[in-house]
Amino acid sequence: MSEAQIGEAATQPSSQKVFTTETRVACNGNGGALGHPQVWLALGGDGQVTCPYCSRDFVKAAADADDS
């Protein structure tokens, strides 16, 4: 997940799921004074992880079958 994607994800409500193709993601809760310290989180065996600071859910995106 790029820094731009993290920034976009941070502007969404924390109850929204953030889909990613990565197995490791960073969350900073929107950064700055309104955010939280940046943490790196590894998706678990179920393909999900929840940020312990802001409760944002990161979910492994399904692979597209059309990508040949």
Buried (B, 14 or more C-beta within 10 A) or exposed (E): BEEEBBEEBBEEEBEEEBBBEBEEBBBBBBBEEEBBEEBEBEBEEEEEBBBEBBEBBBBBEEEEEEEE
